[in-house]
Amino acid sequence: MRDGVGMTRETAIGLFLVAVLLAFPLVASAMGEPFYITLATRMAVLALAAVGLNVALGLGGLVSFGHAAFFGIGGYVAGILASHAFNQEPIFSTPFAFMGSDRMPVVWLFAMLVSALVALPIGAISLRTSGVYFIMITLAFAQMIYYFAMSWPAYGGEDGLSILSRNTFPGLNTANPLSLFAVCYGLLLVALLVFAVLRDSRFGAALLASRQNATRLAAVGIAPFPVRLAAFVISAAITGLAGALYADLNRFVSPSMLSWQMSGELIVLVILGGTGRLFGPVAGAMLFVMIEFVLGGITERWQFFLGLILLGVVLFARGGLVGVLAGKVRHG
């Protein structure tokens, strides 16, 4: 049970983590270390993707093993729009000729829209199942999209698609690492605000109730299916936005963004930080990237140690990193 003191401590810890994430690239910039700015940007983007998954997994209890599909779709939308804008080639023929775009707000809108539209039928089918069947169906859909991208020669196929020039944002030089971080960090804050509003709204209450007991929710006149489907689509849209940013960060998009390994990474981020917790995705992304960076520089088998940490969290600290720091640890 969450008491007022506990919530205050958890919020303070979350704000501290967000402040550390902001300070990290600023210090790196002052020291002339652009690599660490890029590292912080990766943390922000992965945290944004985890916020998206946290809507479905943390609030709705929907263990989706296919969210890489939406992450990758967002990346491909960014890559395709940028590629056509650079080459001045229409995506659609007349009378609906569209030359693509290198404007970030336009790219984000399309990335979220396409991800949401794809999530709608996937969710409508997958949510008619539960448990391991839901996990496997979401995985199956993601793998279908993965193999489609692998066999799509127009946009690189298995070799991926390069983004020759990073998309632009009004008033900022996105080629500057610190400017790109500012964009990603700002969107992460907006996503955290959206998550907080959803969680504390009537919709969030219905979603949490559907997770705990769907039968009782239906008994009071609220159909669980539309609530879960809406959460799934919102979750996909946020994850698609993160995918577009990730493609811009790397200036490259490939089928690996759609792979089941990426879906696994997103779930790991949420679990490490704390499932359902507002700042859990931030903590999880920061911890994951630091483990990858520090241990990856020591051994190629750094995933083994990540697995041990994840095992420890699942067995002894189900509140994740945020729960441990806030002193609210749920055992077995």
C-alpha positions as CSV (number, residue, x, y, z in Angstrom):
1,M,0.0,0.0,0.0
2,R,1.3,3.4,-0.9
3,D,1.4,5.9,1.8
4,G,2.0,9.7,1.5
5,V,5.6,9.5,2.7
6,G,6.4,6.7,0.4
7,M,4.9,8.5,-2.6
8,T,6.8,11.6,-1.7
9,R,10.1,9.7,-1.5
10,E,9.4,7.9,-4.8
11,T,8.6,11.2,-6.6
12,A,11.7,12.8,-5.2
13,I,13.9,9.9,-6.4
14,G,12.2,10.0,-9.8
15,L,12.8,13.8,-10.1
16,F,16.4,13.2,-9.0
17,L,17.0,10.6,-11.7
18,V,15.4,13.0,-14.3
19,A,17.7,15.8,-13.1
20,V,20.8,13.5,-13.3
21,L,19.8,12.5,-16.9
22,L,19.7,16.2,-17.8
23,A,22.9,17.1,-16.0
24,F,24.9,14.2,-17.6
25,P,25.0,15.6,-21.2
26,L,25.5,19.2,-19.9
27,V,28.6,18.2,-18.0
28,A,29.8,16.1,-21.0
29,S,29.3,19.1,-23.3
30,A,31.3,21.3,-20.9
31,M,34.1,18.7,-21.0
32,G,34.0,18.4,-24.8
33,E,32.9,14.8,-24.7
34,P,30.1,14.4,-27.4
35,F,30.1,10.6,-27.0
36,Y,28.6,10.9,-23.6
37,I,25.9,13.3,-24.9
38,T,24.9,10.6,-27.4
39,L,24.9,8.0,-24.6
40,A,22.5,10.2,-22.6
41,T,20.3,10.7,-25.7
42,R,20.1,6.9,-26.1
43,M,19.0,6.7,-22.5
44,A,16.2,9.3,-23.1
45,V,15.0,7.6,-26.3
46,L,14.9,4.1,-24.7
47,A,13.2,5.5,-21.6
48,L,10.6,7.0,-23.9
49,A,10.0,3.6,-25.6
50,A,9.7,2.1,-22.1
51,V,7.1,4.7,-21.1
52,G,5.1,3.5,-24.0
53,L,5.3,-0.1,-23.0
54,N,4.6,0.8,-19.4
55,V,1.2,2.1,-20.4
56,A,0.2,-1.4,-21.6
57,L,2.4,-3.5,-19.2
58,G,2.5,-1.4,-16.1
59,L,-1.0,-0.1,-16.1
60,G,-2.9,-2.7,-18.1
61,G,-0.9,-5.9,-17.2
62,L,-0.5,-6.6,-20.9
63,V,2.7,-8.4,-21.4
64,S,3.4,-7.6,-25.0
65,F,6.3,-9.3,-26.6
66,G,5.8,-7.5,-29.9
67,H,6.3,-3.9,-29.0
68,A,9.5,-3.9,-31.2
69,A,7.0,-3.8,-34.1
70,F,5.9,-0.3,-33.2
71,F,9.4,0.8,-32.3
72,G,10.6,-0.4,-35.7
73,I,7.6,1.1,-37.6
74,G,8.4,4.5,-36.1
75,G,12.0,4.1,-37.2
76,Y,11.1,3.1,-40.7
77,V,8.6,5.9,-41.0
78,A,11.4,8.4,-40.1
79,G,13.8,6.7,-42.5
80,I,11.3,6.5,-45.4
81,L,10.1,10.1,-45.1
82,A,13.7,11.4,-44.8
83,S,14.8,9.3,-47.8
84,H,12.1,10.6,-50.0
85,A,12.5,14.2,-48.9
86,F,16.3,14.0,-49.6
87,N,15.8,12.4,-53.1
88,Q,12.7,14.5,-53.9
89,E,10.8,11.4,-54.9
90,P,7.1,11.0,-54.2
91,I,6.0,8.2,-51.8
92,F,2.6,8.1,-53.4
93,S,1.8,8.8,-57.0
94,T,-0.5,11.5,-58.1
95,P,-3.1,12.7,-57.2
96,F,-1.8,11.9,-53.7
97,A,1.8,12.8,-54.3
98,F,3.8,13.2,-51.1
99,M,7.5,13.9,-51.2
100,G,8.3,12.9,-47.7
101,S,9.5,15.2,-45.0
102,D,12.6,16.0,-43.1
103,R,10.7,18.0,-40.4
104,M,10.7,16.2,-37.1
105,P,7.2,17.2,-36.0
106,V,5.8,15.9,-39.3
107,V,7.9,12.7,-38.9
108,W,6.7,12.2,-35.3
109,L,3.1,12.7,-36.3
110,F,3.3,10.1,-39.0
111,A,5.3,7.7,-36.8
112,M,2.7,7.8,-34.1
113,L,-0.2,7.6,-36.5
114,V,1.1,4.6,-38.5
115,S,2.1,2.8,-35.3
116,A,-1.3,3.4,-33.8
117,L,-3.1,2.3,-37.0
118,V,-1.0,-0.9,-37.1
119,A,-1.6,-1.5,-33.3
120,L,-5.4,-1.3,-33.7
121,P,-6.0,-4.6,-35.6
122,I,-3.1,-6.3,-33.7
123,G,-4.6,-5.3,-30.4
124,A,-8.2,-6.2,-31.5
125,I,-7.0,-9.7,-32.3
126,S,-4.5,-10.2,-29.5
127,L,-6.7,-8.9,-26.7
128,R,-9.2,-11.7,-27.3
129,T,-6.6,-13.9,-25.7
130,S,-4.8,-13.7,-22.4
131,G,-1.7,-15.0,-20.6
132,V,0.9,-16.8,-22.7
133,Y,-1.4,-16.8,-25.7
134,F,-1.4,-13.0,-25.7
135,I,2.4,-13.0,-25.4
136,M,2.8,-15.4,-28.4
137,I,0.3,-13.6,-30.6
138,T,2.0,-10.2,-30.2
139,L,5.3,-11.9,-30.8
140,A,3.9,-13.5,-34.0
141,F,2.7,-10.2,-35.4
142,A,6.0,-8.5,-34.6
143,Q,7.9,-11.3,-36.4
144,M,5.6,-11.0,-39.4
145,I,6.5,-7.3,-39.7
146,Y,10.2,-8.1,-39.1
147,Y,10.3,-10.5,-42.0
148,F,8.4,-8.1,-44.2
149,A,11.1,-5.5,-43.5
150,M,13.8,-8.0,-44.2
151,S,12.3,-8.7,-47.7
152,W,11.5,-5.1,-48.6
153,P,14.3,-4.2,-51.1
154,A,13.0,-0.8,-51.8
155,Y,14.1,0.3,-48.4
156,G,17.3,-1.7,-47.9
157,G,15.9,-5.1,-47.0
158,E,18.1,-6.9,-44.4
159,D,20.8,-4.2,-45.0
160,G,18.7,-1.5,-43.5
161,L,18.1,2.1,-44.6
162,S,20.6,5.0,-44.0
163,I,19.3,8.5,-43.2
164,L,21.8,10.7,-45.0
165,S,20.8,13.9,-43.2
166,R,19.2,14.1,-39.8
167,N,15.7,15.4,-39.7
168,T,15.3,19.0,-38.7
169,F,13.5,20.8,-35.8
170,P,12.5,24.5,-36.1
171,G,15.1,26.7,-34.3
172,L,17.5,24.0,-33.5
173,N,20.6,22.4,-35.2
174,T,19.8,18.7,-34.7
175,A,23.2,17.8,-36.1
176,N,24.5,19.1,-32.7
177,P,24.4,16.3,-30.2
178,L,23.2,18.5,-27.3
179,S,20.3,19.9,-29.4
180,L,19.2,16.4,-30.3
181,F,19.3,15.4,-26.7
182,A,17.2,18.4,-25.7
183,V,14.5,17.3,-28.2
184,C,14.5,13.7,-27.0
185,Y,14.6,14.8,-23.3
186,G,11.7,17.2,-23.8
187,L,9.6,14.5,-25.5
188,L,10.4,12.1,-22.6
189,L,9.1,14.6,-20.1
190,V,5.9,15.1,-22.1
191,A,5.5,11.3,-22.2
192,L,6.0,11.0,-18.5
193,L,3.3,13.7,-18.0
194,V,0.9,11.8,-20.3
195,F,1.5,8.6,-18.3
196,A,0.9,10.4,-15.0
197,V,-2.4,11.9,-16.4
198,L,-3.5,8.5,-17.7
199,R,-2.7,6.7,-14.5
200,D,-4.6,9.2,-12.3
201,S,-7.6,9.5,-14.6
202,R,-10.8,7.6,-14.7
203,F,-9.5,5.8,-17.8
204,G,-6.4,4.8,-15.8
205,A,-8.6,3.5,-12.9
206,A,-10.6,1.4,-15.3
207,L,-7.4,0.1,-16.9
208,L,-6.0,-0.9,-13.5
209,A,-9.3,-2.5,-12.6
210,S,-9.3,-4.5,-15.8
211,R,-5.9,-5.8,-14.9
212,Q,-7.0,-6.9,-11.4
213,N,-10.4,-8.3,-12.2
214,A,-12.0,-7.8,-15.6
215,T,-15.2,-9.5,-14.5
216,R,-15.9,-7.1,-11.7
217,L,-15.2,-4.2,-14.1
218,A,-17.7,-5.5,-16.6
219,A,-20.2,-5.9,-13.7
220,V,-20.2,-2.2,-13.0
221,G,-20.9,-1.4,-16.6
222,I,-17.5,-0.8,-18.1
223,A,-16.4,-3.1,-20.9
224,P,-12.7,-4.1,-20.4
225,F,-11.9,-4.8,-24.1
226,P,-12.2,-1.1,-25.3
227,V,-10.2,0.1,-22.4
228,R,-7.4,-2.3,-23.0
229,L,-7.5,-1.7,-26.7
230,A,-7.2,2.1,-26.2
231,A,-4.2,1.5,-23.8
232,F,-2.6,-0.8,-26.3
233,V,-2.9,1.8,-29.1
234,I,-1.7,4.7,-27.0
235,S,1.2,2.5,-25.9
236,A,2.1,1.7,-29.5
237,A,2.0,5.4,-30.5
238,I,4.4,6.4,-27.8
239,T,6.7,3.5,-28.7
240,G,6.6,4.5,-32.4
241,L,7.6,8.0,-31.5
242,A,10.6,6.6,-29.7
243,G,11.5,4.5,-32.7
244,A,11.5,7.6,-35.0
245,L,13.9,9.4,-32.6
246,Y,16.1,6.3,-32.4
247,A,16.4,6.2,-36.2
248,D,17.3,9.9,-36.2
249,L,19.9,9.4,-33.4
250,N,21.6,6.6,-35.3
251,R,20.8,8.0,-38.8
252,F,20.0,4.4,-39.7
253,V,17.1,2.0,-39.4
254,S,17.2,-1.7,-39.9
255,P,15.0,-4.8,-39.3
256,S,16.9,-5.3,-36.0
257,M,14.6,-2.6,-34.5
258,L,11.7,-4.9,-35.2
259,S,13.3,-8.1,-33.8
260,W,12.1,-10.0,-30.7
261,Q,15.3,-9.1,-29.0
262,M,14.3,-5.5,-29.0
263,S,10.9,-6.4,-27.6
264,G,12.8,-8.2,-24.8
265,E,15.0,-5.2,-24.1
266,L,11.9,-3.0,-23.7
267,I,10.4,-5.4,-21.2
268,V,13.7,-5.6,-19.4
269,L,13.8,-1.7,-19.1
270,V,10.4,-1.6,-17.5
271,I,11.1,-4.5,-15.1
272,L,14.5,-3.1,-14.1
273,G,13.1,0.4,-13.3
274,G,9.8,-0.8,-11.8
275,T,6.7,-2.0,-13.5
276,G,3.9,0.6,-13.4
277,R,6.0,3.2,-11.7
278,L,6.1,6.7,-13.3
279,F,9.8,7.0,-13.3
280,G,10.6,3.3,-13.7
281,P,11.3,3.6,-17.4
282,V,13.9,6.4,-16.8
283,A,15.6,4.4,-14.1
284,G,15.5,1.2,-16.2
285,A,16.9,2.9,-19.3
286,M,19.7,4.6,-17.4
287,L,20.7,1.4,-15.6
288,F,20.5,-0.7,-18.8
289,V,22.7,1.7,-20.9
290,M,25.2,2.1,-18.1
291,I,25.5,-1.7,-17.7
292,E,25.9,-2.1,-21.5
293,F,28.5,0.7,-21.6
294,V,30.6,-0.3,-18.5
295,L,30.4,-4.0,-18.6
296,G,30.4,-4.1,-22.4
297,G,33.8,-2.4,-22.3
298,I,35.1,-5.2,-20.0
299,T,33.5,-8.3,-21.6
300,E,31.5,-9.4,-24.6
301,R,29.3,-11.4,-22.3
302,W,27.9,-8.4,-20.4
303,Q,24.4,-9.8,-21.1
304,F,25.1,-12.6,-18.6
305,F,25.6,-10.0,-15.8
306,L,22.5,-8.1,-16.9
307,G,20.6,-11.4,-16.6
308,L,21.8,-11.9,-13.1
309,I,20.7,-8.4,-12.2
310,L,17.3,-8.9,-13.8
311,L,17.0,-12.2,-11.9
312,G,17.7,-10.5,-8.7
313,V,15.1,-7.8,-9.4
314,V,12.4,-10.4,-10.2
315,L,13.1,-12.6,-7.2
316,F,13.9,-10.0,-4.5
317,A,12.9,-6.5,-5.6
318,R,9.8,-6.5,-7.8
319,G,9.4,-2.8,-7.3
320,G,12.5,-2.4,-9.5
321,L,15.2,0.1,-9.0
322,V,12.8,2.9,-8.1
323,G,11.1,0.7,-5.5
324,V,14.4,-0.3,-4.0
325,L,15.6,3.3,-3.7
326,A,12.2,4.4,-2.3
327,G,12.3,1.6,0.3
328,K,9.3,-0.1,-1.1
329,V,10.4,-3.6,-2.1
330,R,8.0,-6.3,-2.9
331,H,9.4,-9.8,-2.5
332,G,8.4,-13.0,-4.3
